[in-house]
Amino acid sequence: MRPSLVVIHYTAMATCDAALERLCDPAAEVSAHWLIGEGGRTWALVDEAERAWHAGAGHWAGTADVNSHSIGIELANDGRTPYPEAQMLALETLLAGIAARWDVRPEGVIGHSDMAPVRKADPGPLFDWRRLARADLSVWPEGAEGEADPAAFREALAAFGYDPALPIETLLAAFRLRFAPHATGPLTGRETAMARDLALRWPARRLTTPPEVQSARD
């Protein structure tokens, strides 16, 4: 299977060196295709044509086997610190290359928190998704004020790729973490409109894993 997704993570470790050591330790059973340090240095850790252990349990666009469909990028960041300019520039360069090599579309660049919102919050509220969208390396929805509609919100996010089986509270938290990190309170009409915009302009390509591959994974 050709990768059609890129999953962005933060390392949540004290230093980039510590993250590199862990990602290269077979006993840790965790890996990623790429690691980008705070200063922009980039390490290629797993060949992009190979499956890495970065996504874990989760769901996106109809599959629970996100690892088999994705390239994982780890950003050296503790989850509480803004991402430096040099690191973001390196990420933009890397994403542009991945898109050219594998035809990964902007809507296929997602966060770990998008496909595993119950477990993960990375790359977190300090990550600049709007910047990536301006460079056509990810997406950003528009929306006007209107009526809040939980059913329409759920349906739209499912069309974009989120797991429709998640509780509405979890879906809202995942959506806000990426698209409205400062929002609080109940679902709003504007958020419903933004979700509909995602579904209208960037519906997910449904992903499936061949039975023989899934059997090997299990």
ROTIVEX-767337 format. One record per residue (C-alpha): residue in three letters; x, y, z. Coordinates in pm, 1 decimal. Layout:
// ROTIVEX-767337
<rest = ala&east = X&north = Y&up = Z>
...
END
This chain:
// ROTIVEX-767337
<rest = met&east = 0.0&north = 0.0&up = 0.0>
<rest = arg&east = 124.9&north = 346.4&up = -89.6>
<rest = pro&east = 112.0&north = 594.1&up = 198.6>
<rest = ser&east = -172.0&north = 840.9&up = 163.0>
<rest = leu&east = -141.4&north = 1005.3&up = 506.6>
<rest = val&east = 120.3&north = 1189.3&up = 708.5>
<rest = val&east = 76.5&north = 1184.8&up = 1086.5>
<rest = ile&east = 250.5&north = 1463.3&up = 1278.8>
<rest = his&east = 361.8&north = 1399.4&up = 1637.6>
<rest = tyr&east = 558.6&north = 1567.9&up = 1910.7>
<rest = thr&east = 814.5&north = 1363.0&up = 2100.7>
<rest = ala&east = 708.0&north = 1476.7&up = 2450.8>
<rest = met&east = 1063.6&north = 1417.3&up = 2570.0>
<rest = ala&east = 1312.8&north = 1647.7&up = 2740.4>
<rest = thr&east = 1564.5&north = 1654.8&up = 2453.0>
<rest = cys&east = 1587.9&north = 1564.5&up = 2088.1>
<rest = asp&east = 1879.9&north = 1331.0&up = 2165.1>
<rest = ala&east = 1664.4&north = 1137.3&up = 2411.3>
<rest = ala&east = 1389.1&north = 1106.8&up = 2151.9>
<rest = leu&east = 1636.2&north = 989.0&up = 1887.7>
<rest = glu&east = 1773.5&north = 724.1&up = 2121.9>
<rest = arg&east = 1426.1&north = 593.6&up = 2202.1>
<rest = leu&east = 1313.6&north = 590.3&up = 1837.9>
<rest = cys&east = 1621.8&north = 383.8&up = 1748.8>
<rest = asp&east = 1581.2&north = 136.4&up = 2036.6>
<rest = pro&east = 1415.5&north = -188.2&up = 1915.1>
<rest = ala&east = 1309.9&north = -270.7&up = 2270.2>
<rest = ala&east = 1093.4&north = 43.0&up = 2282.6>
<rest = glu&east = 879.2&north = -84.8&up = 1992.8>
<rest = val&east = 815.1&north = 269.2&up = 1871.9>
<rest = ser&east = 945.9&north = 428.0&up = 1555.0>
<rest = ala&east = 880.7&north = 700.6&up = 1300.3>
<rest = his&east = 996.6&north = 770.5&up = 949.9>
<rest = trp&east = 1135.0&north = 1114.0&up = 1034.9>
<rest = leu&east = 1251.6&north = 1318.6&up = 1332.4>
<rest = ile&east = 1299.4&north = 1695.5&up = 1314.3>
<rest = gly&east = 1497.1&north = 1874.9&up = 1584.4>
<rest = glu&east = 1428.5&north = 2221.5&up = 1720.7>
<rest = gly&east = 1700.5&north = 2370.1&up = 1500.3>
<rest = gly&east = 1568.9&north = 2207.2&up = 1185.5>
<rest = arg&east = 1805.7&north = 1910.0&up = 1164.8>
<rest = thr&east = 1619.4&north = 1617.5&up = 1012.2>
<rest = trp&east = 1684.5&north = 1246.3&up = 1062.9>
<rest = ala&east = 1551.1&north = 975.8&up = 829.9>
<rest = leu&east = 1484.5&north = 678.9&up = 1058.7>
<rest = val&east = 1259.6&north = 442.6&up = 859.6>
<rest = asp&east = 1234.7&north = 417.1&up = 482.0>
<rest = glu&east = 911.2&north = 582.1&up = 368.2>
<rest = ala&east = 813.5&north = 264.8&up = 182.2>
<rest = glu&east = 822.7&north = 68.5&up = 507.2>
<rest = arg&east = 568.2&north = 60.0&up = 790.9>
<rest = ala&east = 675.1&north = 234.7&up = 1112.8>
<rest = trp&east = 531.4&north = 202.4&up = 1464.6>
<rest = his&east = 414.4&north = 557.7&up = 1519.5>
<rest = ala&east = 34.8&north = 584.1&up = 1504.5>
<rest = gly&east = -78.2&north = 304.0&up = 1734.3>
<rest = ala&east = -440.5&north = 241.3&up = 1823.3>
<rest = gly&east = -679.5&north = 482.0&up = 1657.3>
<rest = his&east = -896.0&north = 537.7&up = 1350.8>
<rest = trp&east = -894.8&north = 753.2&up = 1040.8>
<rest = ala&east = -1094.4&north = 747.7&up = 718.2>
<rest = gly&east = -1239.0&north = 404.0&up = 777.8>
<rest = thr&east = -933.5&north = 214.4&up = 900.4>
<rest = ala&east = -789.4&north = 130.5&up = 1240.2>
<rest = asp&east = -455.1&north = 38.2&up = 1079.5>
<rest = val&east = -324.1&north = 388.9&up = 1025.7>
<rest = asn&east = 39.3&north = 273.2&up = 1039.4>
<rest = ser&east = -2.7&north = 83.0&up = 712.9>
<rest = his&east = -126.5&north = 393.8&up = 532.7>
<rest = ser&east = 92.1&north = 668.1&up = 676.5>
<rest = ile&east = 431.0&north = 831.3&up = 714.7>
<rest = gly&east = 509.2&north = 944.5&up = 1068.9>
<rest = ile&east = 695.9&north = 1266.4&up = 1149.6>
<rest = glu&east = 815.4&north = 1331.8&up = 1503.8>
<rest = leu&east = 889.9&north = 1691.9&up = 1605.5>
<rest = ala&east = 1124.1&north = 1738.3&up = 1900.8>
<rest = asn&east = 893.9&north = 1924.9&up = 2138.4>
<rest = asp&east = 779.1&north = 1873.0&up = 2495.5>
<rest = gly&east = 419.9&north = 1968.7&up = 2418.7>
<rest = arg&east = 439.4&north = 2297.3&up = 2610.6>
<rest = thr&east = 680.8&north = 2495.2&up = 2393.2>
<rest = pro&east = 611.5&north = 2685.2&up = 2068.9>
<rest = tyr&east = 760.5&north = 2525.6&up = 1760.0>
<rest = pro&east = 1071.1&north = 2719.3&up = 1643.0>
<rest = glu&east = 1085.2&north = 2878.4&up = 1298.7>
<rest = ala&east = 1373.9&north = 2657.2&up = 1185.2>
<rest = gln&east = 1179.2&north = 2345.0&up = 1278.5>
<rest = met&east = 866.9&north = 2459.8&up = 1095.5>
<rest = leu&east = 1068.5&north = 2545.0&up = 784.0>
<rest = ala&east = 1225.1&north = 2199.8&up = 788.6>
<rest = leu&east = 882.6&north = 2043.2&up = 830.2>
<rest = glu&east = 743.7&north = 2238.2&up = 535.0>
<rest = thr&east = 1032.3&north = 2123.2&up = 316.7>
<rest = leu&east = 986.5&north = 1762.9&up = 425.1>
<rest = leu&east = 608.5&north = 1767.6&up = 371.4>
<rest = ala&east = 648.4&north = 1913.5&up = 23.1>
<rest = gly&east = 888.0&north = 1632.7&up = -63.5>
<rest = ile&east = 658.1&north = 1363.6&up = 74.6>
<rest = ala&east = 364.7&north = 1507.1&up = -119.0>
<rest = ala&east = 566.3&north = 1496.4&up = -440.0>
<rest = arg&east = 693.7&north = 1142.6&up = -381.8>
<rest = trp&east = 367.8&north = 981.4&up = -272.8>
<rest = asp&east = 91.2&north = 1215.7&up = -389.0>
<rest = val&east = -22.6&north = 1281.4&up = -33.1>
<rest = arg&east = -291.6&north = 1547.4&up = -49.4>
<rest = pro&east = -313.8&north = 1837.1&up = 199.2>
<rest = glu&east = -614.5&north = 1678.7&up = 372.7>
<rest = gly&east = -401.3&north = 1369.5&up = 428.5>
<rest = val&east = -168.9&north = 1556.4&up = 665.6>
<rest = ile&east = -317.6&north = 1501.0&up = 1010.7>
<rest = gly&east = -219.4&north = 1513.4&up = 1375.5>
<rest = his&east = -180.9&north = 1218.6&up = 1609.6>
<rest = ser&east = -467.7&north = 1372.8&up = 1805.3>
<rest = asp&east = -692.9&north = 1350.3&up = 1497.9>
<rest = met&east = -669.1&north = 973.0&up = 1464.5>
<rest = ala&east = -626.8&north = 888.2&up = 1834.6>
<rest = pro&east = -804.2&north = 1165.9&up = 2028.4>
<rest = val&east = -879.4&north = 948.0&up = 2328.8>
<rest = arg&east = -506.8&north = 881.5&up = 2386.6>
<rest = lys&east = -310.2&north = 1161.0&up = 2223.7>
<rest = ala&east = -295.0&north = 1542.5&up = 2208.3>
<rest = asp&east = 3.6&north = 1589.5&up = 1976.6>
<rest = pro&east = 115.2&north = 1799.0&up = 1800.5>
<rest = gly&east = -89.3&north = 2009.5&up = 2042.0>
<rest = pro&east = -251.3&north = 2353.8&up = 2055.5>
<rest = leu&east = 76.0&north = 2539.5&up = 1989.1>
<rest = phe&east = 127.0&north = 2377.9&up = 1650.4>
<rest = asp&east = 53.0&north = 2614.8&up = 1358.7>
<rest = trp&east = -186.7&north = 2421.8&up = 1134.3>
<rest = arg&east = -302.5&north = 2741.5&up = 964.6>
<rest = arg&east = 55.5&north = 2805.7&up = 850.9>
<rest = leu&east = 70.6&north = 2464.9&up = 683.4>
<rest = ala&east = -264.5&north = 2530.5&up = 516.3>
<rest = arg&east = -140.2&north = 2859.9&up = 373.9>
<rest = ala&east = 146.6&north = 2665.9&up = 216.5>
<rest = asp&east = -103.0&north = 2409.0&up = 77.4>
<rest = leu&east = 49.5&north = 2143.4&up = 301.4>
<rest = ser&east = -263.1&north = 2088.0&up = 510.7>
<rest = val&east = -615.7&north = 2230.7&up = 527.9>
<rest = trp&east = -803.6&north = 2496.2&up = 720.8>
<rest = pro&east = -1183.2&north = 2535.4&up = 720.6>
<rest = glu&east = -1394.0&north = 2848.0&up = 700.3>
<rest = gly&east = -1728.1&north = 2896.6&up = 870.8>
<rest = ala&east = -1989.0&north = 3160.4&up = 945.2>
<rest = glu&east = -2207.7&north = 3198.3&up = 1250.1>
<rest = gly&east = -2519.8&north = 2984.8&up = 1246.7>
<rest = glu&east = -2702.6&north = 2716.0&up = 1439.0>
<rest = ala&east = -2513.0&north = 2454.1&up = 1635.2>
<rest = asp&east = -2607.4&north = 2107.4&up = 1509.1>
<rest = pro&east = -2435.9&north = 1812.8&up = 1685.0>
<rest = ala&east = -2567.3&north = 1554.5&up = 1436.5>
<rest = ala&east = -2444.5&north = 1754.4&up = 1137.0>
<rest = phe&east = -2113.3&north = 1819.6&up = 1313.7>
<rest = arg&east = -2058.6&north = 1445.8&up = 1371.6>
<rest = glu&east = -2157.1&north = 1357.0&up = 1014.5>
<rest = ala&east = -1925.7&north = 1619.5&up = 867.8>
<rest = leu&east = -1626.4&north = 1516.8&up = 1078.2>
<rest = ala&east = -1684.9&north = 1151.7&up = 982.0>
<rest = ala&east = -1677.3&north = 1252.2&up = 615.6>
<rest = phe&east = -1349.0&north = 1436.1&up = 674.3>
<rest = gly&east = -1195.1&north = 1129.2&up = 839.5>
<rest = tyr&east = -1265.3&north = 1129.7&up = 1214.4>
<rest = asp&east = -1402.3&north = 819.9&up = 1385.7>
<rest = pro&east = -1784.7&north = 852.6&up = 1387.0>
<rest = ala&east = -1810.3&north = 611.0&up = 1681.2>
<rest = leu&east = -1647.9&north = 861.0&up = 1918.3>
<rest = pro&east = -1865.6&north = 1053.8&up = 2166.3>
<rest = ile&east = -1954.9&north = 1402.3&up = 2048.8>
<rest = glu&east = -1754.8&north = 1549.5&up = 2338.0>
<rest = thr&east = -1440.7&north = 1369.7&up = 2218.1>
<rest = leu&east = -1496.0&north = 1474.7&up = 1858.0>
<rest = leu&east = -1544.1&north = 1836.3&up = 1963.9>
<rest = ala&east = -1228.1&north = 1829.6&up = 2176.0>
<rest = ala&east = -1025.1&north = 1681.5&up = 1888.6>
<rest = phe&east = -1163.9&north = 1934.7&up = 1641.8>
<rest = arg&east = -1089.9&north = 2226.3&up = 1874.2>
<rest = leu&east = -740.0&north = 2106.7&up = 1952.6>
<rest = arg&east = -655.8&north = 2147.4&up = 1584.7>
<rest = phe&east = -888.3&north = 2416.1&up = 1449.7>
<rest = ala&east = -1000.3&north = 2621.6&up = 1752.8>
<rest = pro&east = -753.9&north = 2565.2&up = 2039.3>
<rest = his&east = -886.0&north = 2853.6&up = 2249.5>
<rest = ala&east = -1255.3&north = 2763.1&up = 2223.9>
<rest = thr&east = -1455.2&north = 2648.8&up = 2526.5>
<rest = gly&east = -1814.9&north = 2566.1&up = 2608.4>
<rest = pro&east = -2077.5&north = 2388.0&up = 2398.7>
<rest = leu&east = -2055.4&north = 2332.0&up = 2024.1>
<rest = thr&east = -2115.9&north = 2652.7&up = 1828.7>
<rest = gly&east = -2280.7&north = 2723.5&up = 1496.7>
<rest = arg&east = -1953.2&north = 2844.6&up = 1352.7>
<rest = glu&east = -1783.5&north = 2517.2&up = 1448.2>
<rest = thr&east = -2065.3&north = 2325.1&up = 1280.5>
<rest = ala&east = -2012.8&north = 2532.5&up = 966.3>
<rest = met&east = -1637.6&north = 2474.3&up = 978.1>
<rest = ala&east = -1691.3&north = 2099.0&up = 1002.9>
<rest = arg&east = -1925.4&north = 2109.0&up = 706.5>
<rest = asp&east = -1663.2&north = 2300.8&up = 510.3>
<rest = leu&east = -1406.7&north = 2029.5&up = 583.3>
<rest = ala&east = -1646.4&north = 1762.1&up = 459.8>
<rest = leu&east = -1745.3&north = 1956.7&up = 149.5>
<rest = arg&east = -1399.3&north = 2056.6&up = 30.9>
<rest = trp&east = -1183.4&north = 1773.2&up = 164.4>
<rest = pro&east = -1379.0&north = 1448.7&up = 204.1>
<rest = ala&east = -1148.1&north = 1166.7&up = 310.4>
<rest = arg&east = -1049.6&north = 892.3&up = 73.8>
<rest = arg&east = -1176.9&north = 579.2&up = 248.3>
<rest = leu&east = -889.0&north = 353.0&up = 353.3>
<rest = thr&east = -894.9&north = -25.1&up = 366.6>
<rest = thr&east = -637.5&north = -284.4&up = 464.2>
<rest = pro&east = -625.8&north = -612.2&up = 266.1>
<rest = pro&east = -735.5&north = -909.7&up = 482.1>
<rest = glu&east = -399.9&north = -1084.6&up = 453.1>
<rest = val&east = -219.2&north = -770.6&up = 575.3>
<rest = gln&east = -463.6&north = -717.4&up = 863.0>
<rest = ser&east = -426.0&north = -1081.7&up = 962.2>
<rest = ala&east = -50.6&north = -1040.3&up = 982.1>
<rest = arg&east = -93.4&north = -725.3&up = 1193.4>
<rest = asp&east = -326.1&north = -906.3&up = 1435.8>
END
